[in-house]
Amino acid sequence: MISMKINRKGQALVEYVLIVAIVSVIIIGVFGILSGYIKDSITKSSCTLIDEVYKKGKNPGEGKCVEKDSK
């Protein structure tokens, strides 16, 4: 009887570890896909703080701040 209870607790622990591992892999994958867009949004915000203009790049994550044209 005692060994059956230990096995069930061990099985539950393994299941929880697998769930955490799967969720972690999914989160890392989604962040990898969206990282360029996240970088662009942060760059846009920082451009306004330093009084420059955001210039969009060819691919997500390649945008940069450029100086405003003085007229």
MODELLER restraints for C-alpha pairs under 7 A, 6 or more apart:
rsr = mdl.restraints
at = mdl.atoms
rsr.add(forms.Gaussian(group=physical.xy_distance, feature=features.Distance(at['CA:36:A'], at['CA:60:A']), mean=4.59, stdev=0.5))
rsr.add(forms.Gaussian(group=physical.xy_distance, feature=features.Distance(at['CA:36:A'], at['CA:61:A']), mean=3.81, stdev=0.5))
rsr.add(forms.Gaussian(group=physical.xy_distance, feature=features.Distance(at['CA:37:A'], at['CA:60:A']), mean=5.51, stdev=0.5))
rsr.add(forms.Gaussian(group=physical.xy_distance, feature=features.Distance(at['CA:37:A'], at['CA:61:A']), mean=5.94, stdev=0.5))
rsr.add(forms.Gaussian(group=physical.xy_distance, feature=features.Distance(at['CA:39:A'], at['CA:61:A']), mean=5.38, stdev=0.5))
rsr.add(forms.Gaussian(group=physical.xy_distance, feature=features.Distance(at['CA:40:A'], at['CA:60:A']), mean=6.79, stdev=0.5))
rsr.add(forms.Gaussian(group=physical.xy_distance, feature=features.Distance(at['CA:40:A'], at['CA:61:A']), mean=5.18, stdev=0.5))
rsr.add(forms.Gaussian(group=physical.xy_distance, feature=features.Distance(at['CA:40:A'], at['CA:63:A']), mean=5.94, stdev=0.5))
rsr.add(forms.Gaussian(group=physical.xy_distance, feature=features.Distance(at['CA:43:A'], at['CA:64:A']), mean=6.62, stdev=0.5))
rsr.add(forms.Gaussian(group=physical.xy_distance, feature=features.Distance(at['CA:44:A'], at['CA:54:A']), mean=5.67, stdev=0.5))
rsr.add(forms.Gaussian(group=physical.xy_distance, feature=features.Distance(at['CA:47:A'], at['CA:53:A']), mean=5.85, stdev=0.5))
rsr.add(forms.Gaussian(group=physical.xy_distance, feature=features.Distance(at['CA:47:A'], at['CA:54:A']), mean=5.94, stdev=0.5))
rsr.add(forms.Gaussian(group=physical.xy_distance, feature=features.Distance(at['CA:47:A'], at['CA:65:A']), mean=5.52, stdev=0.5))
rsr.add(forms.Gaussian(group=physical.xy_distance, feature=features.Distance(at['CA:52:A'], at['CA:65:A']), mean=5.95, stdev=0.5))
rsr.add(forms.Gaussian(group=physical.xy_distance, feature=features.Distance(at['CA:52:A'], at['CA:66:A']), mean=5.69, stdev=0.5))
rsr.add(forms.Gaussian(group=physical.xy_distance, feature=features.Distance(at['CA:52:A'], at['CA:67:A']), mean=4.96, stdev=0.5))
rsr.add(forms.Gaussian(group=physical.xy_distance, feature=features.Distance(at['CA:52:A'], at['CA:68:A']), mean=5.59, stdev=0.5))
rsr.add(forms.Gaussian(group=physical.xy_distance, feature=features.Distance(at['CA:53:A'], at['CA:65:A']), mean=5.52, stdev=0.5))
rsr.add(forms.Gaussian(group=physical.xy_distance, feature=features.Distance(at['CA:53:A'], at['CA:66:A']), mean=5.38, stdev=0.5))
rsr.add(forms.Gaussian(group=physical.xy_distance, feature=features.Distance(at['CA:53:A'], at['CA:67:A']), mean=6.18, stdev=0.5))
rsr.add(forms.Gaussian(group=physical.xy_distance, feature=features.Distance(at['CA:53:A'], at['CA:68:A']), mean=5.93, stdev=0.5))
rsr.add(forms.Gaussian(group=physical.xy_distance, feature=features.Distance(at['CA:54:A'], at['CA:63:A']), mean=6.95, stdev=0.5))
rsr.add(forms.Gaussian(group=physical.xy_distance, feature=features.Distance(at['CA:54:A'], at['CA:64:A']), mean=5.80, stdev=0.5))
rsr.add(forms.Gaussian(group=physical.xy_distance, feature=features.Distance(at['CA:54:A'], at['CA:65:A']), mean=4.66, stdev=0.5))
rsr.add(forms.Gaussian(group=physical.xy_distance, feature=features.Distance(at['CA:54:A'], at['CA:66:A']), mean=6.34, stdev=0.5))
rsr.add(forms.Gaussian(group=physical.xy_distance, feature=features.Distance(at['CA:55:A'], at['CA:63:A']), mean=5.56, stdev=0.5))
rsr.add(forms.Gaussian(group=physical.xy_distance, feature=features.Distance(at['CA:55:A'], at['CA:64:A']), mean=5.37, stdev=0.5))
rsr.add(forms.Gaussian(group=physical.xy_distance, feature=features.Distance(at['CA:55:A'], at['CA:65:A']), mean=5.97, stdev=0.5))
rsr.add(forms.Gaussian(group=physical.xy_distance, feature=features.Distance(at['CA:55:A'], at['CA:66:A']), mean=6.62, stdev=0.5))
rsr.add(forms.Gaussian(group=physical.xy_distance, feature=features.Distance(at['CA:56:A'], at['CA:63:A']), mean=4.39, stdev=0.5))
rsr.add(forms.Gaussian(group=physical.xy_distance, feature=features.Distance(at['CA:56:A'], at['CA:64:A']), mean=6.70, stdev=0.5))
rsr.add(forms.Gaussian(group=physical.xy_distance, feature=features.Distance(at['CA:57:A'], at['CA:63:A']), mean=4.29, stdev=0.5))
